[in-house]
């Protein structure tokens, strides 16, 4: 049985992890995109329930209390927090909706792909599909103002569309994503250069799709038809990190997701993610985090 709310989001309750899908017709707009204030429309997220969505989510919190679990991390919410959630990331909110005030933007990747020939565009954005830097940060009012103004312009086009509204929304969205990318690069001092090729971004895309079945860099290089050395050079140039590091960070996120959300034992997680034995998984986790698995779970529960 599916539950549908005012956003056109469908909750498949038959799944252990609900998948919320965006439906443009139920949103009352002709676009795979929507933006509004929480005072106008309440968020679709269910408190104290775990789920994932099939669209990008951007939040600018003006008032906030509570926390959420996202991609294996506990995130405390505060006024001024900006939160970015990529599609299909597991999330679980623990908030009082009456104590939240925020501006949001949601859209499906298809909306971007419809106007860009670059299928790796979202993977080029430094805040999407990466696991070394947080998908949340504080932004003061001065820095947030131009971004929020672009969202207001999008909303105006959505509410009173005319012949060229689609193209105006596209222009505003493109500017929004790039301005936010510049801010994120400066905030975390990340490489910000023109790409020489698509290998690094194709690698990120393949990691998202195959991390549960493939955990060797050489296998990804084979999928791409290049050598492991060429792949590593491309990843180092674009991200300043090795291909092995990106793979381990993505694998670590999957382990954390399973520990927090799946109900599987360590042995079952090790089997699912192709560790040869549970001890290897526990050693990997300790090397990557400096914590034992039990210590990590205790920290997530207590919020320390």
C-alpha positions as CSV (number, residue, x, y, z in Angstrom):
1,X,0.0,0.0,0.0
2,X,1.4,3.4,-0.9
3,X,0.9,6.6,1.0
4,X,0.9,9.8,-1.0
5,X,1.2,13.3,0.6
6,X,0.8,16.8,-0.9
7,X,4.2,16.7,-2.5
8,X,3.4,13.6,-4.6
9,X,5.8,11.6,-2.6
10,X,5.0,7.8,-2.5
11,X,6.0,5.8,0.5
12,X,6.3,2.1,-0.3
13,X,5.5,0.7,3.2
14,X,6.1,-2.9,2.0
15,X,9.9,-2.2,2.0
16,X,11.9,-2.3,5.2
17,X,13.5,0.9,4.0
18,X,10.8,3.2,2.5
19,X,11.6,4.8,-0.9
20,X,9.9,8.2,-1.3
21,X,9.5,9.1,-5.0
22,X,8.9,12.5,-6.4
23,X,5.9,12.9,-8.7
24,X,5.6,16.3,-10.6
25,X,1.9,15.9,-11.4
26,X,1.0,15.5,-7.7
27,X,3.2,18.6,-6.8
28,X,1.0,20.7,-9.0
29,X,3.9,21.7,-11.3
30,X,5.1,20.6,-14.7
31,X,8.7,20.2,-13.6
32,X,10.8,17.6,-11.8
33,X,11.7,20.3,-9.3
34,X,10.1,22.2,-6.4
35,X,11.1,24.8,-3.9
36,X,9.2,26.5,-1.0
37,X,9.4,27.6,2.6
38,X,8.4,25.1,5.3
39,X,5.8,27.7,6.5
40,X,4.1,27.2,3.1
41,X,4.6,23.4,2.8
42,X,5.7,21.0,5.4
43,X,8.5,18.6,4.6
44,X,7.7,15.1,3.5
45,X,10.2,13.4,5.8
46,X,8.7,11.1,8.5
47,X,10.2,11.6,11.9
48,X,11.8,8.6,13.6
49,X,11.4,6.5,10.4
50,X,14.2,5.4,8.0
51,X,13.8,6.0,4.3
52,X,15.5,7.2,1.2
53,X,14.4,9.4,-1.7
54,X,15.0,9.3,-5.5
55,X,15.7,13.0,-5.7
56,X,18.2,15.6,-4.5
57,X,17.3,17.6,-1.4
58,X,18.8,21.0,-0.3
59,X,17.8,22.5,3.0
60,X,18.6,26.0,4.4
61,X,17.6,25.9,8.1
62,X,16.5,29.2,9.7
63,X,15.3,27.5,12.9
64,X,16.3,23.9,13.8
65,X,16.5,21.5,16.7
66,X,17.2,17.8,16.8
67,X,19.3,15.5,14.6
68,X,19.2,13.1,11.7
69,X,21.1,10.0,10.7
70,X,22.3,10.4,7.1
71,X,24.6,8.0,5.2
72,X,25.9,6.5,8.4
73,X,26.5,9.8,10.3
74,X,24.6,11.6,13.0
75,X,24.1,15.3,12.1
76,X,23.0,17.8,14.7
77,X,20.8,20.6,13.2
78,X,21.2,24.2,14.1
79,X,20.0,27.6,12.7
80,X,22.2,28.4,9.7
81,X,22.8,24.8,8.8
82,X,22.8,23.9,5.1
83,X,22.1,20.3,4.3
84,X,22.5,18.5,1.0
85,X,21.1,15.0,0.5
86,X,21.9,13.0,-2.7
87,X,19.4,10.5,-4.0
88,X,19.1,7.1,-2.3
89,X,21.0,8.0,0.8
90,X,19.5,6.4,3.9
91,X,18.1,9.0,6.3
92,X,16.2,9.0,9.6
93,X,15.1,12.3,11.2
94,X,14.6,12.9,14.9
95,X,13.1,16.4,15.0
96,X,10.1,18.3,16.2
97,X,8.5,19.6,13.0
98,X,7.0,22.6,14.9
99,X,10.5,23.7,15.8
100,X,11.8,23.7,12.2
101,X,11.8,26.6,9.8
102,X,13.6,26.1,6.5
103,X,13.8,26.8,2.8
104,X,14.1,23.7,0.6
105,X,14.8,22.7,-3.0
106,X,14.2,19.2,-4.4
107,X,14.7,17.9,-7.9
108,X,15.3,14.7,-9.8
109,X,18.6,14.3,-11.6
110,X,16.6,13.8,-14.8
111,X,15.6,17.5,-14.6
112,X,19.3,18.4,-14.9
113,X,20.1,15.8,-17.5
114,X,17.3,17.1,-19.7
115,X,19.1,20.4,-20.3
116,X,22.7,19.4,-20.0
117,X,24.5,17.0,-22.3
118,X,27.1,16.3,-19.5
119,X,25.8,13.2,-17.8
120,X,28.4,13.5,-15.0
121,X,27.5,17.1,-14.1
122,X,26.1,16.2,-10.6
123,X,29.2,14.1,-9.9
124,X,31.4,17.1,-10.7
125,X,29.8,19.1,-7.9
126,X,32.0,18.8,-4.9
127,X,29.2,18.3,-2.4
128,X,27.5,15.4,-4.2
129,X,28.4,11.8,-4.1
130,X,31.5,12.2,-2.0
131,X,32.3,10.9,1.5
132,X,35.3,12.8,2.8
133,X,33.7,16.0,3.6
134,X,30.3,16.6,5.2
135,X,27.1,17.2,3.3
136,X,26.2,19.9,5.8
137,X,27.8,23.1,6.9
138,X,27.0,26.5,8.5
139,X,26.4,29.4,6.2
140,X,25.8,33.0,7.4
141,X,23.0,35.2,6.1
142,X,25.3,37.2,3.7
143,X,26.5,34.1,1.9
144,X,23.1,32.4,1.9
145,X,21.3,35.5,0.5
146,X,22.1,35.1,-3.2
147,X,21.2,31.4,-3.1
148,X,17.9,32.0,-1.4
149,X,17.1,34.7,-3.9
150,X,17.6,32.2,-6.7
151,X,15.2,29.9,-5.0
152,X,12.6,32.6,-4.7
153,X,13.0,33.3,-8.4
154,X,12.5,29.6,-9.2
155,X,9.4,29.6,-6.9
156,X,7.9,32.6,-8.7
157,X,8.3,30.8,-12.1
158,X,6.7,27.6,-10.6
159,X,3.7,29.4,-9.2
160,X,3.0,31.6,-12.3
161,X,4.6,29.8,-15.3
162,X,4.8,31.4,-18.7
163,X,6.2,30.3,-22.1
164,X,9.8,30.5,-21.1
165,X,9.5,29.5,-17.4
166,X,11.2,26.2,-17.9
167,X,14.3,27.9,-19.3
168,X,14.3,30.5,-16.5
169,X,14.2,27.8,-13.9
170,X,17.0,25.9,-15.6
171,X,19.1,29.1,-15.6
172,X,18.4,29.8,-11.9
173,X,19.1,26.2,-10.9
174,X,22.4,26.0,-12.9
175,X,23.6,29.2,-11.2
176,X,22.4,28.0,-7.8
177,X,24.4,24.7,-8.0
178,X,27.5,26.4,-9.3
179,X,27.5,29.1,-6.7
180,X,27.0,26.6,-3.9
181,X,29.9,24.5,-5.4
182,X,32.2,27.5,-5.3
183,X,31.3,28.2,-1.7
184,X,31.8,24.5,-0.8
185,X,35.2,24.4,-2.5
186,X,36.4,27.5,-0.6
187,X,35.0,26.3,2.7
188,X,36.8,23.0,2.6
189,X,39.8,24.1,0.5
190,X,39.1,21.6,-2.2
191,X,40.7,21.3,-5.7
192,X,38.7,23.5,-8.2
193,X,40.1,22.9,-11.7
194,X,38.7,22.2,-15.1
195,X,38.5,18.4,-15.8
196,X,40.8,16.9,-18.4
197,X,38.5,13.9,-18.8
198,X,35.5,12.1,-17.3
199,X,37.3,9.2,-15.7
200,X,37.3,10.4,-12.1
201,X,33.5,11.2,-12.4
202,X,32.7,8.0,-14.1
203,X,34.5,6.2,-11.3
204,X,32.4,8.0,-8.7
205,X,29.2,7.0,-10.6
206,X,30.3,3.4,-10.8
207,X,31.1,3.3,-7.0
208,X,27.6,4.4,-6.3
209,X,26.2,1.6,-8.4
210,X,28.5,-1.2,-7.6
211,X,30.1,-0.8,-4.2
212,X,28.0,-3.7,-2.7
213,X,29.4,-6.1,-5.3
214,X,32.8,-4.8,-6.3
215,X,35.5,-3.5,-3.9
216,X,38.7,-3.6,-6.0
217,X,39.9,-0.5,-7.9
218,X,41.3,-2.8,-10.6
219,X,37.8,-4.1,-11.3
220,X,36.5,-0.5,-11.8
221,X,39.4,0.3,-14.1
222,X,38.4,-2.8,-16.2
223,X,34.8,-1.6,-16.4
224,X,36.1,1.7,-17.7
225,X,38.5,0.2,-20.2
226,X,41.6,1.9,-18.7
227,X,44.5,0.9,-16.5
228,X,44.5,1.2,-12.8
229,X,47.4,3.6,-13.0
230,X,45.4,5.9,-15.4
231,X,42.4,5.8,-13.2
232,X,44.4,6.7,-10.1
233,X,46.0,9.6,-11.9
234,X,42.6,11.0,-13.0
235,X,41.2,10.7,-9.5
236,X,44.2,12.3,-7.9
237,X,44.1,15.2,-10.3
238,X,40.3,15.9,-9.8
239,X,40.0,15.2,-6.1
240,X,43.5,15.2,-4.6
241,X,42.8,11.7,-3.3
242,X,43.7,8.2,-4.5
243,X,41.2,5.9,-6.2
244,X,41.7,3.4,-3.3
245,X,40.8,6.1,-0.8
246,X,37.5,7.0,-2.6
247,X,36.6,3.3,-2.7
248,X,37.3,2.8,1.0
249,X,35.3,5.8,2.0
250,X,32.3,4.7,0.0
251,X,32.6,1.2,1.4
252,X,32.8,2.6,4.9
253,X,29.6,4.5,4.3
254,X,27.9,1.3,3.2
255,X,29.1,-0.5,6.4
256,X,27.8,2.3,8.6
257,X,24.5,2.3,6.8
258,X,24.1,-1.4,7.4
259,X,25.2,-1.1,11.1
260,X,22.6,1.7,11.7
261,X,19.7,0.7,9.5
262,X,19.8,-2.9,8.3
263,X,19.5,-5.0,11.5
264,X,22.1,-7.3,10.1
265,X,24.8,-8.8,12.3
266,X,28.5,-8.0,11.7
267,X,28.9,-11.4,10.1
268,X,26.0,-10.8,7.7
269,X,27.3,-7.4,6.8
270,X,30.7,-8.8,6.1
271,X,29.2,-11.5,3.8
272,X,27.0,-8.9,2.0
273,X,29.9,-6.6,1.3
274,X,32.3,-9.4,0.3
275,X,34.7,-9.3,3.2
276,X,36.4,-12.7,3.6
277,X,35.5,-12.9,7.3
278,X,34.0,-10.7,10.0
279,X,37.3,-9.9,11.6
280,X,38.5,-8.3,8.3
281,X,35.4,-6.0,8.4
282,X,36.0,-5.1,12.0
283,X,39.7,-4.4,11.3
284,X,38.8,-2.3,8.2
285,X,36.3,-0.3,10.3
286,X,38.9,0.4,13.1
287,X,41.5,1.5,10.6
288,X,39.1,3.9,8.8
289,X,37.5,5.4,11.9
290,X,39.7,4.8,14.8
291,X,36.7,3.3,16.6
292,X,35.4,-0.2,17.2
293,X,32.0,-1.0,15.8
294,X,30.5,-1.2,19.3
295,X,32.0,2.2,20.1
296,X,30.6,3.7,16.9
297,X,27.1,2.4,17.6
298,X,27.3,3.7,21.2
299,X,28.3,7.2,20.0
300,X,25.5,7.3,17.4
301,X,23.0,6.4,20.1
302,X,24.2,8.9,22.7
303,X,25.0,11.7,20.2
304,X,28.5,12.3,21.7
